[in-house]
């Protein structure tokens, strides 16, 4: 496979006949179309059918160099603006410069206009039949998010949660389904493995993120077996002009225990704009936190050092090669006696990760309407761990994980008598190898999954009002006997100029393999809870349906965007965890096996509003129901004590109601207020015996985590800002943690931090 991709890259290089000897230059300014004509910062300007483009600076200016003679369509898009398309002709201009003045009209809803995740092509959101939500840099700033886990909390239909007091194991849920049902991508590549999913949400810093695109609902027709609940695509920053920034962010957890985050970014682009490199880094040091003063952590001690780089080389106006490498060193530890060796403590859960992610991709246009993309990605993680109690010297473990993902994609735009088409076809190969050794738990996972996937999709625009998306993917998975076929059908109907209807039907699957939570071992009552996979485990299949309506209007001076979505996912042969009691070593065993079926359905409401740059509101609320068709035996009981097994039909840790909001108020040019919060309704959480005498199924209380922040701009060009804030100002926090060595470390729910203060200094140039 490496040879195939290497050969393709070589052929692209030797067939690139256009070079950067052309000397035409396009210059311009982008303004808001109003009386004041404010410059638009960060607008993306691109020449259709080429790899040439730019981003506007603080004055709204842009420049595109080395443009060949010819006729082009220039596309300009920006958050909160209607996309501009304009024909330009360079053959007969006087001189070598083409000057443009571009005026953009404000969009009632501040959305990221260009999205790529829904169709594997760059399209304006208004023309895509798939419902997509986007986390922008503005959303990240308002919520004071430092990593991917924190930022995902502020998305409709999405929740992140921490599932362990000791080590901080976390996962993301889309539409109520566990993290194993969501596919996390880095720049569209599936290199975020099962092992990375255990702690990886904290390891992706927001300073490397340009935006995050989220698809709720099945997307297996394009992205394979992990995309039942949805897809989270982390799109990293690409350098467009020279810049650098440094920031220091300090949290004081419970106003006592520090967490310090230092970030840096640098971008360097050549004079000809054909070579650019971005460098980022993050250092995160967090002190452990003990909420109930029993000597055991509720938030573990963590150290993360992450750095990486992204480089592009435009070989010609039609060919672009991009490489990216990320290095992550992560250490987390919880329990008690943090300063001693793990086996000298009463309880310790500790993990040290060394992760290297790298990828190379090539993007080749042939003419204006044909595009080839190929890529090769590699991820390698080494983990040393300790999951044990009672000074157990045998509780050390080691895990090795390597993921390879490679593929080729072809898109072709054409017009026939029934409309405009964007035909996309592709092939993807993925391999994930896990070797996990845990002597204490008598478990060895030696698993290699291999998948070959072929997909075909027609993005068909019948007319200005109707758009259909018809696609299917065929997968050959080494853990499934038969070929897996997953179709998807979507439609977009622009009923009115301000009312759009979308609908999607899709199928998906999950192979009988080890997942992220299987690689974590929670301590309960001084013993471990270990997940084993049933040898007879069958694949799990899903059918998903969603329907949404997007409506925009004006209320007084404020433009408002409303969106209402209904979603319904049914799982056949659904995976469930059944309590099988204890093994000979006293470890509690949970067995992953098939139940009959499960269903998740509900409604998600989104509201957005903005008034110029002075007011920005974004909120979402989800009401849903998540149940198994039959009750699952989550607790085995105790025959000696006469305690009967316990059963439940509920999918645990899934509240029926949850939501969020983001609010930005620009008081003056140099004074800014941010308010954010998220609500978590009651949910079912299992509470295993140890500290308590018998297993209980707990219905939690509701939580409302409210955050406030004020930011002062001290200087512009260079830009220096300071901000002061309070996280969880209402101290809405769990108040019934277990205590001592016999506690259930997995009995944790609600907001991650208690009341905490926040101070940040940032420098940007």
Residue, then its C-alpha position, 0 to 999 in steps of 0.5 A: x500500500x505504501x508503494x502504491x501511494x508513493x507511486x501516485x505521488x511520484x506520478x503527480x509530481x512528474x506530470x505537474x506541468x504548471x510551475x510558479x514561473x507565472x507572475x500575475x498577482x491578485x490583490x484585494x480588500x474584503x469589506x462588510x457591505x454596509x455604510x461603514x464598510x468594516x474590514x473582514x478579518x480571516x475571510x478565505x479567498x480561493x481560486x476554484x480548481x486550483x490550490x491557490x488562496x489566501x486569508x485576509x489580514x487585520x485590514x481585510x487585505x489579501x494577496x494571491x501570487x504566482x497566478x497563471x493566465x486564464x479565466x477563474x472563479x474566485x470564491x470568498x467566504x467568512x463566518x457570518x457572511x454570505x459566500x461570494x463567487x466572482x468570475x475574473x479574467x487575467x489574460x488581458x489585464x494591464x500589468x501583472x496585478x489584478x485589483x479587487x474590492x469585495x463587499x460581503x453581505x452579513x448572514x443572519x446566522x454565524x456559521x462556518x460557510x465551507x465544510x468538508x466532512x459531510x461530503x469529502x469536498x469543500x461546499x457551502x453549508x447552505x448547499x449540503x443535505x447533511x446537518x453539520x455543526x461547527x466549533x469555531x475559534x470564536x466558540x473556543x475563546x468564549x468557552x475558554x476551552x484548552x483541549x478537544x474535550x472541553x470544546x466539544x461540550x458546547x455542541x448540540x447533541x454532544x456531551x463529554x464526560x469523565x468516567x474515572x476519579x483516578x485517571x480521568x478517562x473521558x469519552x464523547x457521546x453523540x446523541x447519547x451513544x457511547x464514545x465507541x460509536x463516534x469516529x474522531x478524525x484528524x484532518x479527515x484521517x482515521x488515525x485516532x485509535x481505540x487506545x488514543x480514545x482513552x485519554x486522547x480528548x485531553x491531548x488535542x490542544x485547541x491552539x492546533x485547531x482551526x475548527x471542528x466539524x461535527x456530523x450527528x447521525x450515521x456516516x458510515x457510507x463515507x467513514x466506515x464502521x466507527x461512524x454510527x453516532x457521528x463524526x468529529x473531524x478536527x481540522x488543524x490550522x494551515x499557515x496563510x501569512x507570517x504570525x506568532x502567538x504565545x499564551x499562558x492560562x492559569x486555572x485554580x481548581x477550587x481556588x487552591x490547586x493550579x493547572x497551568x497551560x502554556x501554548x505557542x504557535x508560529x506561522x511562516x510563509x514564503x514570499x511566493x506563497x508556495x511554501x508554508x509551515x506552522x508550528x504549535x506546542x502546548x505544555x499542560x501541568x495540572x495538580x491533583x484535586x481531592x474533593x472530599x479530603x479523604x486523601x484520594x483524587x477526584x481529578x488526577x495529576x496530569x502533565x502533557x507536552x504536545x508539539x507538532x508542525x504542518x507544512x505545505x508545498x504548492x508544486x504548481x497552481x494545480x498540485x499541493x502536498x501537505x505533511x503533518x506531524x504531532x508528538x504527544x507525551x502524556x502522563x496522568x496519575x490518580x489515587x493516593x500517595x501520588x509522590x510514591x511509586x505506584x506499587x507503594x500506594x493504596x490505589x493508583x491508576x497511572x498511564x504514560x503515553x508517547x504518541x507520534x502521529x504523522x501524515x502526508x497528502x497530495x491534492x491534484x486538480x486536473x482542469x477545473x472539474x477533476x480533483x485527485x487526493x491521496x494520503x498516508x497516515x500513521x499513528x504509534x502509541x506506547x503506553x506504560x500503565x499501572x492499575x492496582x491497589x494494596x501495593x500490588x507489584x503485579x499491576x503494571x502493564x504495557x500497551x503498544x498500538x499502531x494505526x495505519x490509514x491510507x486512501x485515494x479520493x477522486x471527485x468530478x463535477x459535471x452537468x447533465x440534463x437533470x442538474x449539477x453533479x459532484x461525483x466522489x469515489x474513493x478507496x481507504x485502507x485502515x489497520x489498527x494493531x493493539x497489544x495490551x498486557x495486564x498480568x494482574x488481570x489475567x488478560x492479554x489483548x492481541x488484536x489486529x483489525x484490517x479494513x478495506x473500504x470502497x465508497x461512491x457518492x453523487x452530490x446531485x443538485x437538481x435545481x436551486x431548491x433541491x439537492x440530493x446526496x446518494x452514496x454507499x460504502x462497501x467494507x471488507x473487515x477481517x473480523x466480519x465474515x461477509x462484506x458490509x454495505x452501508x448506503x446513505x440517502x440525504x436531501x435538502x429542500x429550500x422550501x423558502x429563501x429562509x427555510x431549509x429542510x434536510x433529511x438523512x437515512x443511513x446504516x452503519x456497523x461495528x466490528x466485534x473488536x476491543x474498544x477504548x473503554x476495554x483498555x481502561x481498568x477501573x478500581x472498585x473496592x480495592x479491586x479492578x473492573x475488567x472488560x472482556x469481549x465475548x468470543x461469540x460477539x457478533x457485529x453490531x448494525x445500525x439504522x439511522x434517520x434524521x430530519x431537520x428544519x433551519x429557519x432564519x428571521x429577524x427579531x427587532x434588530x437581531x437576526x436569529x437562526x433556528x434549527x430543529x432536528x429529530x434523530x432516531x438510531x436503532x442498533x441491532x445485536x447491540x453491544x452491552x456490558x453484563x456483570x459476570x461476577x468475580x474471577x479467581x483473582x477477585x477482579x470484577x468481570x464485565x463481558x461485552x456481548x450482544x443484546x437484542x437491540x437498542x434505540x436512541x431518539x430525540x429532538x435537538x434545538x439550536x438557536x443562533x443570533x448576532x448583531x454586528x460584532x457586539x452580540x453573539x449568542x449560540x445555544x443548543x438543547x437536546x431531549x432524548x430517550x436511550x434504551x435497550x429493547x430488553x433489560x440488561x444484567x448490569x449487577x450480578x448480585x451475591x448468592x451468599x448474601x442473598x442479593x439478587x441480580x439487577x437489571x435495567x433497560x436504560x443506557x447508562x450515563x445518558x441524560x434525557x435532557x442536556x444543553x449549552x449556551x455561548x454568549x459574547x458581548x463586545x462592550x468597547x473595542x478593548x473590552x469583551x465579556x464572555x459567558x458560557x454554560x452547559x446543563x446536564x439533566x438527571x441520568x442513570x449511573x451504576x454505583x458498585x459496592x465497596x464503599x457502599x454495601x451493595x450495588x445501586x443504580x443511582x439517578x443523579x441530580x441535574x447540573x448547570x455549569x456556568x462560566x464568566x470571563x472578561x477580556x481586556x485588549x491592552x495593545x493592538x499590532x502587536x496584540x496583547x490581551x489579559x482575561x479574568x474568569x470564573x469556571x463553574x461559578x455556581x459550584x455545581x459539582x458532585x457531592x457524594x463521591x465515595x471515600x477511601x480505598x474501597x471506593x468505586x472510582x467509576x462513580x463520577x458524574x457531572x461537571x469536571x471542575x468545581x468552582x475555579x478561577x481563571x487568568x490568561x495572558x496572550x500575545x499575538x503578532 
